[in-house]
Amino acid sequence: MPQPRQVLLRSTPFWLGAVPLLVLACTDAAAGRPAAQDPTPAPAAKAPAAPRAEPKVTELTAQWENVRAFAAIGELGFVVANDVLYRIDQQGRYTELGSGWNPAAMIACKGWLYVFERARGSLHRVDPKTGKSVELPGNWPQVQAATTIADAIYVVCQTRIYRVEV
């Protein structure tokens, strides 16, 4: 079994239009280089498609204001704008799923949406078909960013990074 290694996460913020995004990089703390991979071979994955030489940009029909979070599950997007959660298809058609949201972060994991609610410091699992939510146990004050790696949620809360298995 491989020995645990101390690694450092470095974040780089950038903007996609009006939406802030965060890129995380993992570095081996002792050597200052990208962290070593587990020697166990990973399952064979499809090679990614070659990127376009020039991105194709298509403006969709709706205008979105006061966007607080954006996530995707499969071919659907989910956005919280003006405290309302919407599901969006690839043509830009949208369906309202519920209101009253003020997310610090929203991510998708295992086919569900997870919303870290800013005001109450709570974590909610949201059904992407109906918008119905369940508040999960725990307290999450000052969430700064969240993502998924494999089947777990990683969240930066105050000055720490936590792994949340859902």
C-alpha positions, 0 to 999 in steps of 0.5 A: 500500500502506498504511503501517504504524502503531504501535498499542497493545493494551489488555486488559480482564479479566472473568469468565464464571461461574468462567471468566476471559476477556480482551477486547483493544482496539486503539488508534492509538498516535499519536492515542489513538483506535481504530486506523484500518482498512485502506482496502481494502474488506473482503468483505461479511459477514452482519450479526450477529443482534440480541442478546436483550434478556435473555440466555437461560441454560441450565444443562447437566448436567455440573459442571466443576472445576479448569477451565484453558482453554475454546475453541470450534470451530463448534458444539463446545466444548473444555475442559481440566478436571483436566488432561483435554481434553474435547469438549462438544456444545451439550446438554452431552454430553462426550467425553474426548479425552486427559489430561495437559494443563496449559494456559496458554492454549487457542485454536482456529484454522483448525479445530484446537485450539492449546494453550500448555502451561504447564509446558514452555512448548510449543505443541501443535496438537491434532486436535479429533476425536481429541485427538492432538497434535503439539508445534510448534517454539518456546519459549513461557514465561510465556504470559498470554493468546492469541486468534485474529485472522483466520487467525493466533494472537496470544499475549502471552508475557512482556512481548511480543505475537507473531503466530503463523501456523499 
